[in-house]
Amino acid sequence: MPSASQIAHAGLPFANPMSEAALDAAIAALPLPADPLILDTGCGSGEILLRTLRLLRGARGVGIDLDPDAIAEARRRAGDLPARFEVRDAATIDGAYDVVINVASSHVHGGFPAAVDALRSLAAVALYGEGFWLRRPTAAFLAALGGATQDELSDLDGLRAAIHASGFEILHESLASADDWTRYEETLAANAERHGGPDSIAYAGRIRERRALPGGADTLGFGLFALSRRA
């Protein structure tokens, strides 16, 4: 049985608000050797890794996630692409990779900012997507996110500082716009409502109630970064 989140994300390319054009531009900004080996931690159904492999001839990929249903979907969608998907904990990863992808999945590395250091230990080049506070979140907003805490994220300057402190240089940065967020969250809510199950209706209600709060549509931001390890 798919979760309410899986139902809500049906038809969306990614489980984050970035546009497809923004993601493609970030991939194009990655400085890559020939025939790179790419790791995606917290890959979900694999769309970002598979899109990267389609854009980069000669690339090979490994995607890991703890959700067996998502991994099964990723394997189904991979077709003939040179990708391997595994149900695996990111903490168990070893080996050498040219690129590591982690977009909206920092929790698999212990959350922000620990995830940035984890990515640097895995590869010299990273595609990293993370949330940040556009404004100080209210208690009501945090509660509407399911009991989040302010210290789980930083503001944008703090996010950039954590990236630099980890030893990465930012080569390319793209931020989700207000329109991106509206498109993303309104689609989630509409998909969940269309499904009509009690969990899906509750999921949609939480999104709509949060967006209706003061600051509900301009408190949380999201950034996508192409990173290169400094020598």
Stockholm file with secondary structure:
# STOCKHOLM 1.0

chainA/1-231         MPSASQIAHAGLPFANPMSEAALDAAIAALPLPADPLILDTGCGSGEILLRTLRLLRGARGVGIDLDPDAIAEARRRAGDLPARFEVRDAATIDGAYDVVINVASSHVHGGFPAAVDALRSLAAVALYGEGFWLRRPTAAFLAALGGATQDELSDLDGLRAAIHASGFEILHESLASADDWTRYEETLAANAERHGGPDSIAYAGRIRERRALPGGADTLGFGLFALSRRA
#=GR chainA/1-231 SS CCCHHHHHTTTCSSSSSCCHHHHHHHHHTSCCCSSCEEEEETCTTSHHHHHHHHHSTTCEEEEEESCHHHHHHHHHHHTTSSEEEEECCGGGCCSCCSEEEEESCGGGGTSTTHHHHHHHHHCSEEEEEEEEESSCCCHHHHHHTTSCCGGGSCBHHHHHHHHHHTTEEEEEEEECCHHHHHHHHHHHHHHHHHHCCHHHHHHHHHHHHHHHSTTTTSSEEEEEEEEEECC
#=GC SS_cons         CCCHHHHHTTTCSSSSSCCHHHHHHHHHTSCCCSSCEEEEETCTTSHHHHHHHHHSTTCEEEEEESCHHHHHHHHHHHTTSSEEEEECCGGGCCSCCSEEEEESCGGGGTSTTHHHHHHHHHCSEEEEEEEEESSCCCHHHHHHTTSCCGGGSCBHHHHHHHHHHTTEEEEEEEECCHHHHHHHHHHHHHHHHHHCCHHHHHHHHHHHHHHHSTTTTSSEEEEEEEEEECC
//
